[in-house]
Each structure stands twice: as structure tokens, then as C-alpha cells.
Amino acid sequence: MRSPLHCNCGQRIFSRDVTQQGYHQRRFGPSYVYVRFRCSRCKRLGEHFIRQEDWEEGLLNEEVSEISQNERRRFEAMGKITVAEMADFHFKLEKLTSISPPRNEQSKR
């Protein structure tokens, strides 16, 4: 994936910030995608010209996720992590002496 668009202040530009988008066609040489935006942090107007070959719609997406829909549903069903779960995890980490793969991973080998 290409690097996301940023304002001069450093804020990442998302699709909600875009005010105008279009194609700048040229007879010779590369064509460009024109993106005009208003930064959500500094409120300045800005614009970017990106080569059409380098353009991806995903540049303006807010959520980049590598998990599948099934994994997402499973995590949502688990609910939020509680303070008690975090404390238990902390104490288990303190007792940890070595790192080994989980039991189900060992059985696959």
C-alpha cells in the first residue's frame, strides 16, 4: 500500500477531509489525480497531485485492517478487555520464564 496523504502540519488526510477530487489529464507524460482538502487539525486548505499510476482509493480510507470478517465478529463477541483481565495478564507475564509457541501451534508441526 502507498503512503497516505498528509497536510503540511503533519495530520493525515482522510476521505472526510476531501473537498474536491478529480483527474488532470495530459496529452504527453503522466496524468494526475487532484485532491483538494481541508485539514481537520489546522483547518487550512491544501491540495495534492498524485500520479495516476500511484493513486489508490485506499489512500483516503480511515480504517486499514488485515483481519477477516469472521475474525472481526469473533473479537466483537468477546467484548472489551476488562481491568481484571489486564491484571491477570500482567501477573502471568511476571511468572513467565521462557517463550514457547501455544500448545495448538505445537501440534500442527
C-alpha positions as CSV (number, residue, x, y, z in Angstrom):
1,M,0.0,0.0,0.0
2,R,1.2,3.5,-0.8
3,S,1.9,6.1,1.9
4,P,-1.1,8.1,3.0
5,L,-1.6,11.8,2.2
6,H,-0.6,14.4,4.9
7,C,-1.2,18.1,5.4
8,N,1.8,20.4,6.0
9,C,1.1,20.3,9.7
10,G,1.6,16.5,9.7
11,Q,-2.1,15.5,10.0
12,R,-3.1,12.5,7.9
13,I,-5.8,13.3,5.3
14,F,-8.9,11.1,5.2
15,S,-11.8,10.9,2.8
16,R,-14.0,13.1,5.1
17,D,-11.4,15.9,4.7
18,V,-11.5,15.9,0.9
19,T,-13.5,18.8,-0.7
20,Q,-12.7,18.1,-4.3
21,Q,-11.2,15.3,-6.3
22,G,-10.6,14.9,-10.0
23,Y,-8.3,13.8,-12.8
24,H,-5.8,16.1,-14.5
25,Q,-5.4,14.6,-18.0
26,R,-2.3,15.5,-20.0
27,R,-1.6,14.7,-23.6
28,F,2.1,13.8,-23.0
29,G,3.5,12.4,-19.8
30,P,1.7,11.1,-16.8
31,S,-1.8,12.0,-15.8
32,Y,-2.5,13.1,-12.2
33,V,-5.3,12.7,-9.6
34,Y,-6.1,16.1,-8.0
35,V,-7.1,16.0,-4.3
36,R,-8.2,19.2,-2.6
37,F,-8.8,19.0,1.2
38,R,-9.3,21.0,4.4
39,C,-7.2,19.7,7.2
40,S,-9.1,18.6,10.3
41,R,-6.4,19.8,12.6
42,C,-5.2,23.1,11.3
43,K,-8.3,23.9,9.1
44,R,-6.0,25.0,6.2
45,L,-6.9,24.2,2.6
46,G,-4.4,22.1,0.8
47,E,-4.0,20.1,-2.4
48,H,-2.0,17.2,-3.8
49,F,-1.3,16.0,-7.3
50,I,-0.7,12.3,-7.3
51,R,0.4,10.3,-10.4
52,Q,-2.5,8.3,-11.7
53,E,-0.4,5.1,-11.6
54,D,0.4,5.7,-7.9
55,W,-3.2,6.5,-7.0
56,E,-5.2,4.1,-4.8
57,E,-8.6,4.7,-3.2
58,G,-7.3,3.2,-0.1
59,L,-5.1,6.3,0.5
60,L,-8.0,8.1,1.9
61,N,-9.5,5.3,4.0
62,E,-9.6,5.7,7.7
63,E,-9.5,2.1,8.7
64,V,-6.8,-0.2,7.5
65,S,-7.4,-3.7,8.8
66,E,-5.9,-7.0,7.9
67,I,-8.4,-9.1,9.8
68,S,-11.2,-11.0,8.1
69,Q,-14.9,-10.5,8.7
70,N,-15.1,-13.8,10.8
71,E,-12.2,-12.6,13.0
72,R,-13.9,-9.2,13.4
73,R,-17.2,-10.8,14.5
74,R,-15.3,-13.1,16.9
75,F,-13.5,-10.2,18.5
76,E,-16.7,-8.1,18.8
77,A,-18.4,-11.0,20.5
78,M,-15.6,-11.2,23.1
79,G,-16.4,-7.6,24.3
80,K,-14.0,-5.1,25.7
81,I,-10.9,-6.1,27.8
82,T,-11.7,-5.6,31.5
83,V,-9.3,-4.3,34.1
84,A,-9.4,-7.7,35.8
85,E,-8.2,-9.4,32.6
86,M,-5.4,-6.9,32.2
87,A,-4.3,-7.5,35.8
88,D,-4.3,-11.3,35.3
89,F,-2.3,-11.0,32.1
90,H,0.2,-8.8,33.9
91,F,0.7,-11.3,36.7
92,K,1.1,-14.2,34.2
93,L,3.7,-12.2,32.3
94,E,5.7,-11.7,35.6
95,K,5.7,-15.5,36.1
96,L,6.8,-16.2,32.5
97,T,10.3,-17.8,32.3
98,S,10.5,-18.6,28.6
99,I,8.6,-18.0,25.4
100,S,7.3,-21.1,23.6
101,P,4.5,-21.4,21.0
102,P,1.0,-22.1,22.2
103,R,0.1,-25.8,22.5
104,N,-2.2,-25.8,19.5
105,E,0.7,-24.4,17.4
106,Q,3.0,-27.2,18.5
107,S,0.5,-29.9,17.5
108,K,0.4,-28.5,13.9
109,R,4.1,-29.1,13.4
